[in-house]
Amino acid sequence: MKMKYKFVKEDVLNTGRPDFLVIVDKPYHLLSFMIEGDESIEEIEEMIENLQKVQNDEQEEYWFGNQTGFLGVAIMTDKNDPENWPKGVYVFDQFDENPITHKFRVDIEEVIKLLEDFKKFVEENS
């Protein structure tokens, strides 16, 4: 299923300046919580670059998330791993009853596309 999302600009953190939020539709909605709202263009670009490195097998994994406990882990396929998880971004809720079980997997390309679109939105609305 293709991920659907939209972007919002509003002062939800009550800082007097706008926050840029990502709203992702179910079943991938937990990705929305992994963006804090105050990321700089450079921070978004860094996330994109690290995900691309995992996608291109230049880096084994990349962890990203927020302070509220939502975590994304991008991993490359390890054929020596007995579980042999497919390449992708695995999303975890660290405050869930079972925090070591991922909630879902999404293709790395889809997360990169989301972040590229988000970066463009932030650039155009800053």
KOLRO-893824 format. One record per residue (C-alpha): residue number from 1; y, z, x; residue in three letters. Coordinates in Angstrom, 1 decimal, decimal comma. Layout:
<nodes>
[node NUM [Y Z X] 'ALA']
...
</nodes>
This chain:
<nodes>
[node 1 [0,0 0,0 0,0] 'MET']
[node 2 [3,4 -1,0 1,4] 'LYS']
[node 3 [5,8 1,9 1,9] 'MET']
[node 4 [9,0 1,9 -0,3] 'LYS']
[node 5 [12,1 3,8 0,6] 'TYR']
[node 6 [15,8 4,0 0,2] 'LYS']
[node 7 [18,7 5,6 2,1] 'PHE']
[node 8 [21,3 8,1 0,9] 'VAL']
[node 9 [24,6 9,2 2,5] 'LYS']
[node 10 [25,9 12,6 1,3] 'GLU']
[node 11 [26,8 16,0 2,6] 'ASP']
[node 12 [23,6 17,9 1,8] 'VAL']
[node 13 [23,9 20,2 4,8] 'LEU']
[node 14 [27,4 21,3 3,7] 'ASN']
[node 15 [28,9 20,5 7,1] 'THR']
[node 16 [31,9 18,5 5,8] 'GLY']
[node 17 [30,5 15,3 7,2] 'ARG']
[node 18 [27,9 13,0 5,6] 'PRO']
[node 19 [24,2 13,3 6,3] 'ASP']
[node 20 [22,0 10,2 6,2] 'PHE']
[node 21 [18,7 10,7 4,4] 'LEU']
[node 22 [15,6 8,7 3,9] 'VAL']
[node 23 [13,8 8,9 0,6] 'ILE']
[node 24 [10,3 7,5 0,7] 'VAL']
[node 25 [8,3 7,0 -2,5] 'ASP']
[node 26 [4,9 8,6 -3,0] 'LYS']
[node 27 [2,3 8,6 -1,6] 'PRO']
[node 28 [4,3 8,6 1,7] 'TYR']
[node 29 [7,0 10,9 0,5] 'HIS']
[node 30 [6,4 13,5 3,2] 'LEU']
[node 31 [7,9 11,1 5,7] 'LEU']
[node 32 [11,3 11,8 3,9] 'SER']
[node 33 [11,2 15,4 5,2] 'PHE']
[node 34 [10,8 14,3 8,8] 'MET']
[node 35 [14,3 13,1 9,0] 'ILE']
[node 36 [16,8 15,9 9,3] 'GLU']
[node 37 [19,9 14,0 8,2] 'GLY']
[node 38 [22,0 14,5 11,3] 'ASP']
[node 39 [20,1 12,2 13,7] 'GLU']
[node 40 [22,3 10,1 16,0] 'SER']
[node 41 [21,8 6,4 16,4] 'ILE']
[node 42 [20,5 7,2 19,9] 'GLU']
[node 43 [18,0 9,6 18,5] 'GLU']
[node 44 [16,7 7,1 16,0] 'ILE']
[node 45 [16,5 4,5 18,7] 'GLU']
[node 46 [14,5 6,9 20,9] 'GLU']
[node 47 [12,0 7,4 18,1] 'MET']
[node 48 [11,7 3,6 17,6] 'ILE']
[node 49 [11,1 3,1 21,3] 'GLU']
[node 50 [8,5 5,8 21,6] 'ASN']
[node 51 [6,6 4,4 18,5] 'LEU']
[node 52 [6,7 0,9 20,0] 'GLN']
[node 53 [5,2 2,3 23,2] 'LYS']
[node 54 [2,3 3,8 21,3] 'VAL']
[node 55 [2,0 0,6 19,3] 'GLN']
[node 56 [1,8 -1,5 22,5] 'ASN']
[node 57 [-0,7 0,9 24,1] 'ASP']
[node 58 [1,9 2,0 26,8] 'GLU']
[node 59 [1,8 5,6 25,6] 'GLN']
[node 60 [-1,1 7,6 24,2] 'GLU']
[node 61 [0,8 9,5 21,6] 'GLU']
[node 62 [4,3 10,5 20,3] 'TYR']
[node 63 [5,1 13,6 18,3] 'TRP']
[node 64 [8,1 13,8 16,0] 'PHE']
[node 65 [9,2 15,9 13,1] 'GLY']
[node 66 [11,6 18,5 11,9] 'ASN']
[node 67 [12,1 22,3 11,9] 'GLN']
[node 68 [10,7 22,7 8,4] 'THR']
[node 69 [7,2 22,0 9,6] 'GLY']
[node 70 [6,6 18,3 8,9] 'PHE']
[node 71 [5,1 16,5 11,8] 'LEU']
[node 72 [4,3 12,9 12,6] 'GLY']
[node 73 [1,9 12,1 15,4] 'VAL']
[node 74 [1,6 8,5 16,4] 'ALA']
[node 75 [-1,6 7,8 18,3] 'ILE']
[node 76 [-3,2 4,8 19,9] 'MET']
[node 77 [-6,9 4,2 19,4] 'THR']
[node 78 [-9,1 6,0 21,9] 'ASP']
[node 79 [-12,5 4,3 21,9] 'LYS']
[node 80 [-13,9 7,3 23,9] 'ASN']
[node 81 [-13,0 9,7 21,1] 'ASP']
[node 82 [-16,0 10,5 18,9] 'PRO']
[node 83 [-13,8 10,5 15,9] 'GLU']
[node 84 [-12,1 7,3 16,9] 'ASN']
[node 85 [-9,1 7,6 14,7] 'TRP']
[node 86 [-7,4 4,3 13,9] 'PRO']
[node 87 [-4,0 3,7 15,5] 'LYS']
[node 88 [-1,2 4,9 13,3] 'GLY']
[node 89 [1,2 7,7 12,4] 'VAL']
[node 90 [-0,6 10,8 11,0] 'TYR']
[node 91 [1,6 13,1 9,0] 'VAL']
[node 92 [0,9 16,9 8,9] 'PHE']
[node 93 [2,5 19,8 7,0] 'ASP']
[node 94 [2,4 22,7 9,4] 'GLN']
[node 95 [3,0 25,3 6,7] 'PHE']
[node 96 [0,2 24,0 4,5] 'ASP']
[node 97 [-3,0 26,0 3,9] 'GLU']
[node 98 [-4,8 23,6 6,3] 'ASN']
[node 99 [-2,1 22,6 8,8] 'PRO']
[node 100 [-4,6 20,8 11,1] 'ILE']
[node 101 [-5,6 18,3 8,5] 'THR']
[node 102 [-3,4 15,3 8,2] 'HIS']
[node 103 [-2,0 14,4 4,8] 'LYS']
[node 104 [-2,1 10,7 5,3] 'PHE']
[node 105 [-1,9 7,9 7,9] 'ARG']
[node 106 [0,6 5,1 7,9] 'VAL']
[node 107 [0,7 2,0 10,1] 'ASP']
[node 108 [3,0 2,4 13,1] 'ILE']
[node 109 [4,7 -0,9 12,3] 'GLU']
[node 110 [5,8 0,4 8,9] 'GLU']
[node 111 [7,4 3,5 10,4] 'VAL']
[node 112 [9,1 1,4 13,0] 'ILE']
[node 113 [10,5 -0,9 10,2] 'LYS']
[node 114 [11,6 2,2 8,3] 'LEU']
[node 115 [13,5 3,6 11,3] 'LEU']
[node 116 [15,0 0,2 12,2] 'GLU']
[node 117 [16,3 -0,1 8,6] 'ASP']
[node 118 [17,5 3,5 8,8] 'PHE']
[node 119 [19,3 2,9 12,1] 'LYS']
[node 120 [21,1 -0,1 10,6] 'LYS']
[node 121 [22,1 1,9 7,5] 'PHE']
[node 122 [23,5 4,7 9,7] 'VAL']
[node 123 [25,4 2,1 11,9] 'GLU']
[node 124 [26,9 0,4 8,8] 'GLU']
[node 125 [27,9 3,7 7,1] 'ASN']
[node 126 [29,2 5,8 10,1] 'SER']
</nodes>
